[in-house]
């Protein structure tokens, strides 16, 4: 299970963890949901987020996360706001505050905004949320602690206070200075410490419990009805977000994508090659999804087996080290293998199409002339010596010796264990076709020399 939750002053990570086993991160800011989406979690929960001190979480980040099959839940604070705004697109809101925003009972951001401390203080709340004050005053009215008239007056005073200044002490002092009934204010002052309502916390707990229940029941990947648009502005913003990295204690750091790309760019042509491969991967995954391709457990298992064999990751220790080196956990590796299965599925079906475009690609790369000249020269030379269709006897080699010559002497690498897969990945119709090409190359080099 892989779940991320953004929280802070509403409910601490230690308290929240009693309700839901998850990775808890500080309040969400711009780019945070985007970074978490790259971790491929099953679900994201948004409780707290930044409002004014730093840019807040974007709507498009959440839409992108859901389009990638991730369930996004929101409640209590910025989570409730975003859930109300994106409910039509599939974000799931939980709790009374979400319903108030969804139904238009509340509209202002300051209803849930508060001042709070930094991470070192555990995001300690330094003011009271307006939604909590409203619920507290309504409970006091229902219990006969104050009159409805006084409750309405206190709500008006609280709403007029700047949100970082809202607290019950200042509220009661302002009410007293306004000449409101002292007897009722005195009763409310005595009643508040043990009876005030923290609606934000109650909604947050409700969301965490719902997420735990959904995950226990088995949460299938999220499906959406919209088509996410990869605009130039979005791609620029996403690149600027970087990637989220977590150490063994779930302490986070962010690696900017541009910093990573700068290192790649220093390798010159490697940047262009990897860019083309990344583009191919992007369109292959999209095409598989468009075609409705479902990756079965067996298909995913075969893909992982081939992937590990190609890289020599033969035991669990080696694959564990590979995941660690590549900043992946088991859930992310599983998602990577599912995408890899999609890419290979598309590659197999598009091989004829891509092969027909290779001459154009070779002309653009500057390799066409060299390869054509060599192909023609090889064909003419072998035909002149009567070896246009040679066999192993013509070379006086065994199959094993031929393979060792090619891989160990020419390629400086060991002979692959799975020759069928190797030949298939190079586009040969069969292993025999691959061996015939090797044999022609061997004879060409021998006679040419």
C-alpha positions in Angstrom: 0.0 0.0 0.0 1.3 3.5 -0.9 -0.6 6.5 0.4 0.4 10.1 1.0 -1.4 12.6 3.2 -0.8 16.3 3.6 -1.5 17.5 7.1 -0.2 19.9 9.8 -2.1 22.0 12.2 -5.5 20.3 11.8 -4.2 16.9 13.0 -0.6 15.8 13.6 1.0 13.0 11.7 1.4 10.9 14.8 -2.3 11.2 15.6 -3.3 10.7 11.9 -1.2 7.6 11.7 -3.5 5.9 14.3 -6.3 6.1 11.8 -4.4 5.4 8.5 -1.0 3.9 7.8 0.4 6.4 5.4 3.4 8.7 4.6 2.5 12.0 6.2 3.8 15.2 4.6 3.6 18.9 5.7 0.8 21.1 4.4 0.5 21.0 0.6 2.0 23.8 -1.4 2.3 24.4 -5.1 4.0 21.4 -6.8 3.6 19.0 -3.8 0.8 16.9 -5.3 2.7 16.8 -8.6 5.8 15.5 -6.9 3.8 12.9 -4.9 2.0 11.8 -8.1 5.4 10.8 -9.6 5.7 8.3 -6.7 2.7 6.5 -8.1 0.6 6.1 -4.8 -2.8 4.5 -4.7 -4.3 7.5 -3.0 -3.5 11.0 -1.9 -5.2 12.7 1.0 -5.2 16.5 1.3 -6.1 18.0 4.7 -3.9 21.1 5.2 -2.2 23.4 2.7 -0.6 26.8 2.5 -2.7 29.8 1.6 -0.7 33.0 1.6 2.9 32.5 2.7 3.7 30.3 -0.4 1.6 29.5 -3.5 -1.1 27.0 -2.8 -1.6 23.6 -4.4 -2.9 23.9 -8.0 -6.1 22.4 -9.3 -4.4 21.0 -12.3 -1.9 19.0 -10.1 -4.9 17.2 -8.6 -6.5 16.6 -12.0 -3.2 15.2 -13.3 -2.9 12.9 -10.3 -6.5 11.5 -10.9 -5.8 11.1 -14.6 -2.9 8.9 -13.6 -5.2 6.5 -11.8 -4.6 8.0 -8.3 -7.6 8.5 -5.9 -7.5 12.0 -4.3 -9.4 12.8 -1.1 -9.9 16.1 0.6 -11.3 17.4 3.8 -11.1 19.9 6.7 -9.1 22.8 5.2 -7.6 23.4 1.7 -8.5 19.7 1.0 -12.2 20.5 1.5 -11.9 23.6 -0.7 -10.2 21.8 -3.5 -12.6 18.8 -3.2 -15.6 21.1 -3.6 -14.1 22.8 -6.6 -13.1 19.5 -8.3 -15.9 17.2 -7.2 -17.3 17.2 -10.7 -14.0 15.8 -11.9 -13.8 13.0 -9.4 -12.0 14.4 -6.3 -13.7 12.9 -3.3 -14.6 15.3 -0.5 -15.3 14.2 3.0 -16.9 15.9 6.0 -19.2 18.8 6.9 -16.8 21.6 5.8 -16.5 20.0 2.3 -20.3 19.8 2.1 -20.7 23.5 3.1 -18.3 24.6 0.3 -19.9 22.2 -2.2 -23.4 23.5 -1.4 -22.4 27.2 -1.4 -23.0 27.6 2.4 -19.4 28.7 2.6 -17.4 30.5 -0.1 -14.4 32.3 1.5 -11.0 30.8 2.0 -10.5 32.4 5.3 -13.2 30.1 6.8 -10.6 27.4 7.2 -7.4 29.5 7.2 -5.4 29.8 10.4 -1.9 31.0 11.5 0.4 28.2 12.6 4.0 27.5 13.6 6.8 25.9 11.5 7.6 22.2 11.2 9.8 22.4 14.4 6.7 23.3 16.4 4.6 20.5 14.7 2.6 23.2 12.8 1.1 24.3 16.2 -2.1 26.3 15.5 -1.8 30.0 16.5 -5.4 31.0 15.7 -8.8 29.5 15.5 -10.6 28.6 12.2 -13.8 30.4 11.5 -15.6 27.1 10.7 -14.7 25.9 14.2 -16.0 29.0 15.8 -19.3 28.7 13.9 -19.8 25.1 15.0 -18.8 25.9 18.6 -21.3 28.8 18.8 -24.1 26.7 17.3 -23.4 24.0 19.9 -23.5 26.6 22.7 -26.9 27.8 21.3 -28.3 24.3 21.2 -27.3 23.6 24.8 -28.7 26.9 26.0 -25.4 28.4 27.0 -26.0 31.5 24.8 -28.9 32.9 22.9 -29.3 32.8 19.1 -29.0 36.5 19.1 -25.7 36.5 20.9 -24.5 33.7 18.7 -25.2 35.7 15.6 -23.4 38.7 17.0 -20.4 36.7 18.0 -20.2 35.1 14.5 -20.2 38.6 12.9 -17.4 39.8 15.2 -15.3 36.7 14.5 -15.8 37.0 10.8 -14.6 40.6 10.8 -11.3 39.7 12.5 -8.3 39.0 10.3 -7.9 35.2 10.2 -4.5 35.1 12.0 -6.0 37.1 14.9 -9.0 34.9 15.4 -9.2 33.2 18.8 -11.8 32.9 21.6 -9.9 35.3 24.0 -10.0 38.2 21.5 -13.5 37.3 20.4 -14.8 37.5 23.9 -12.9 40.7 24.7 -14.3 42.4 21.6 -17.8 41.2 22.5 -17.5 42.6 26.0 -16.3 46.0 24.6 -19.3 46.0 22.3 -21.6 45.8 25.3 -23.0 42.3 24.7 -24.7 40.6 27.6 -22.0 39.9 30.3 -23.9 37.0 31.9 -24.1 35.0 28.7 -20.4 35.9 27.9 -19.4 34.7 31.3 -21.2 31.3 30.9 -19.6 30.9 27.4 -16.2 31.7 28.8 -16.5 28.9 31.4 -18.1 26.5 28.9 -15.6 26.9 26.1 -12.4 25.1 27.4 -14.0 21.7 27.6 -16.7 22.0 24.9 -15.4 24.0 21.9 -15.8 22.2 18.6 -12.8 21.3 16.3 -14.8 20.6 13.1 -11.7 20.6 11.0 -10.1 17.8 13.0 -13.4 15.8 13.0 -13.6 16.0 9.3 -9.9 15.0 8.9 -10.4 11.9 11.0 -13.5 11.0 9.0 -11.5 11.2 5.8 -8.6 9.1 7.1 -11.0 6.4 8.3 -12.8 6.4 4.9 -9.5 6.1 3.1 -8.5 3.2 5.4 -11.8 1.5 4.7 -11.5 1.9 0.9 -7.9 0.6 0.9 -8.9 -2.4 3.0 -11.7 -3.2 0.6 -9.3 -3.0 -2.4 -8.9 0.3 -4.2 -8.9 -0.1 -8.0 -7.0 2.6 -10.1 -9.0 5.8 -10.5 -10.8 6.3 -13.8 -11.8 9.8 -15.0 -14.2 11.1 -17.6 -12.0 14.0 -18.8 -9.0 14.1 -21.0 -6.0 15.8 -19.3 -4.4 18.4 -21.5 -0.6 18.5 -21.4 -0.3 22.2 -22.2 3.0 24.0 -22.6 2.4 25.9 -19.4 1.6 22.7 -17.5 4.7 20.9 -18.7 6.8 23.9 -17.7 5.3 24.0 -14.2 5.6 20.2 -13.8 9.3 20.3 -14.8 9.9 23.0 -12.2 8.4 20.9 -9.5 11.2 18.4 -9.4 10.9 15.0 -7.7 10.1 14.0 -4.1 12.7 11.9 -2.4 12.2 10.2 1.0 14.9 8.7 3.2 14.4 5.7 5.5 12.6 7.9 8.0 10.3 9.4 5.4 12.1 12.7 5.6 11.6 14.4 2.3 13.8 16.4 0.0 13.2 17.7 -3.5 15.4 17.1 -6.5 14.7 19.7 -9.2 14.2 18.2 -12.7 16.3 20.9 -14.2 19.3 20.0 -12.0 19.0 16.4 -13.2 18.7 17.4 -16.8 21.7 19.7 -16.5 23.8 16.7 -15.6 22.4 14.8 -18.6 23.0 17.7 -20.9 26.7 17.7 -20.1 26.9 14.3 -21.8 26.0 16.0 -25.1 24.3 13.5 -27.5 23.1 11.4 -24.5 20.5 14.1 -23.8 19.1 13.9 -27.3 19.0 10.1 -27.3 17.3 9.9 -23.9 14.8 12.7 -24.9 13.8 10.7 -28.0 13.4 7.5 -25.9 11.4 9.3 -23.3 9.1 10.7 -26.0 8.7 7.2 -27.5 7.8 5.9 -24.0 5.3 8.7 -23.4 3.4 8.0 -26.6 3.6 4.2 -26.2 1.9 4.4 -22.8 -0.7 6.8 -24.1 -1.4 4.5 -27.1 -1.8 1.4 -24.9 -4.2 3.3 -22.7 -6.2 4.5 -25.7 -6.3 1.0 -27.1 -7.7 -0.2 -23.7 -4.7 -2.5 -23.1 -5.0 -4.1 -19.6 -1.8 -5.4 -18.0 -2.5 -8.8 -16.4 -0.5 -10.1 -13.5 1.1 -12.7 -15.8 2.0 -10.1 -18.4 3.5 -7.9 -15.7 5.5 -10.8 -14.3 6.9 -11.7 -17.7 7.9 -8.1 -18.2 9.7 -8.0 -14.9 11.5 -11.3 -15.6 12.8 -10.0 -18.9 13.7 -6.6 -17.4 15.7 -8.2 -14.6 17.4 -10.7 -16.9 18.5 -7.9 -19.3 20.2 -6.1 -16.4 21.6 -9.0 -14.6 19.3 -8.4 -11.5 19.2 -12.1 -10.7 18.5 -12.1 -7.0 16.4 -10.1 -4.6 19.4 -8.2 -3.1 20.4 -6.9 -6.6 16.9 -5.7 -7.4 16.6 -4.1 -4.0 19.8 -2.3 -4.6 18.7 -1.2 -8.1 15.4 0.2 -6.6 17.4 2.0 -3.9 19.8 3.5 -6.5 16.8 4.7 -8.6 14.8 6.1 -5.7 11.9 3.6 -6.1 10.0 1.7 -3.5 8.2 -1.6 -4.3 4.9 0.0 -5.2 6.7 2.4 -7.6 8.7 -0.4 -9.1 5.5 -2.3 -9.7 4.0 0.8 -11.5 7.2 1.1 -13.6 6.9 -2.6 -14.7 3.2 -2.0 -15.6 4.2 0.9 -17.8 7.1 -1.1 -19.2 4.7 -3.9 -20.2 2.6 -1.3 -22.0 5.6 0.1 -23.8 6.8 -3.4 -25.0 3.2 -4.3 -26.0 3.1 -1.2 -28.3 6.6 -1.7 -29.6 5.8 -5.3 -30.7 2.8 -4.1 -32.6 4.4 -1.0 -34.1 7.6 -2.7 -35.2 6.6 -2.9 -38.9 5.6 0.8 -38.9 8.8 2.0 -37.1 11.0 -0.1 -39.4 9.5 1.6 -42.4 10.5 4.9 -40.9 14.1 3.9 -40.1 15.6 5.0 -43.4 14.3 8.5 -42.9 15.7 8.5 -39.4 19.1 7.3 -40.6 19.2 10.0 -43.2 18.5 12.6 -40.5 21.1 11.2 -38.2 23.8 11.1 -41.0 24.2 7.3 -40.7 22.4 6.3 -43.9 25.2 6.7 -46.4 27.7 4.8 -44.3 25.4 1.9 -43.7 24.1 1.6 -47.3 27.7 1.6 -48.7 28.7 -1.2 -46.2 25.5 -3.3 -46.9 26.1 -3.1 -50.7 29.8 -3.9 -50.3 29.1 -6.9 -48.1 26.5 -8.3 -50.4 28.7 -8.0 -53.5 31.7 -9.5 -51.8 29.9 -12.5 -50.4 28.2 -13.1 -53.8 31.6 -12.9 -55.6 33.0 -15.7 -53.5 29.8 -17.8 -53.7 28.8 -17.2 -50.0 25.6 -15.1 -50.4 23.8 -17.7 -48.3 26.5 -19.2 -46.1 26.4 -21.9 -43.4 28.5 -22.5 -40.4 30.7 -25.0 -42.3 31.8 -22.2 -44.6 33.2 -20.4 -41.7 34.6 -23.5 -40.0 32.9 -22.4 -36.8 30.5 -23.9 -34.3 27.5 -21.8 -33.3 29.0 -21.2 -29.8 32.3 -19.9 -31.4 30.3 -17.6 -33.7 28.4 -16.1 -30.8 31.6 -15.7 -28.7 33.3 -14.0 -31.6 30.5 -11.4 -32.0 29.7 -10.7 -28.4 33.0 -11.1 -26.6 35.4 -9.9 -29.4 33.4 -7.3 -31.1 30.9 -6.1 -28.5 33.1 -6.7 -25.4 30.2 -8.2 -23.5 29.1 -11.8 -22.5 26.9 -13.9 -24.7 23.3 -13.3 -23.6 21.6 -16.1 -21.7 18.4 -15.7 -23.7 19.3 -15.5 -27.3 15.6 -15.6 -28.4 14.8 -12.4 -26.5 17.9 -10.7 -27.6 17.2 -11.4 -31.3 13.5 -10.5 -30.9 14.4 -7.1 -29.3 16.6 -6.3 -32.3 13.7 -6.9 -34.7 14.9 -10.2 -36.1 12.2 -12.6 -37.3 13.9 -15.5 -35.5 17.1 -16.5 -33.8 18.2 -18.3 -37.0 17.9 -15.0 -38.9 20.1 -13.3 -36.3 22.7 -16.1 -36.6 22.8 -15.8 -40.4 23.5 -12.0 -40.1 26.3 -12.8 -37.7 27.8 -15.4 -40.1 27.7 -13.0 -43.0 29.5 -10.4 -40.9 32.1 -12.8 -39.9 32.8 -14.0 -43.4 32.8 -10.4 -44.8 35.4 -9.3 -42.3 37.6 -12.4 -43.0 37.5 -11.9 -46.8 37.7 -8.1 -46.7 40.8 -8.4 -44.5 
